[in-house]
């Protein structure tokens, strides 16, 4: 009698194959994890840049005032709120602000300053102490908002030019996950910055 040979894998071979696949998958994940986490910081930075620039463009094209508010009261940390200021009717008072949109940065990122941020701040705004630091051209406490005007400038609620900076980083990350966005009051110019190591020390580099 001729015995027929069975084709296929034995249970032991399957277990070994699955084990190797899991080990390789774990190594790959561990290698990619820092990249994936830094991508969250990039998303938070891109969202912040996009909201500021798009809102400024709206103010110019529509000829109205628009507010950008960081971490508004009553909303989760990491929220960026855009509001529209309707014009006054006749010589009356301005109507209440109207909500346009709320944006959120990834939950593992924050508007935050890490210890070790250099004293030389982007665009020279602030002292690297307040994570949301608008009102640089004003003798006031740091503001958490900026108003874009129809001429493109950035002001406060009293029509004073308002320059400032906001920092973003991964909450559990190291110093070099930090990024920053600056707004110059006179023109409303928005610029982005990354913190990099040069000659062993942190320095802000414009992106």
Secondary structure, DSSP 8 states (H G I E B T S, - for coil): -------S--HHHHHHHHHHHHHHHHHHHHHHHHHHHHHHHHHHHHHHHHHHHHHHHHHHHHTSEEEEEES-TTS-TTEEEEEEE---STTS-----EEEEEEE--TTEES---TT--SS-GGG-S-S--SEEE-TTTTSS-BSEEEE-TTS-EE-TTS-B--EEEEEEETTS-GGG-EEEEEETTTTEEEEEEEEEETTEEEEEE-
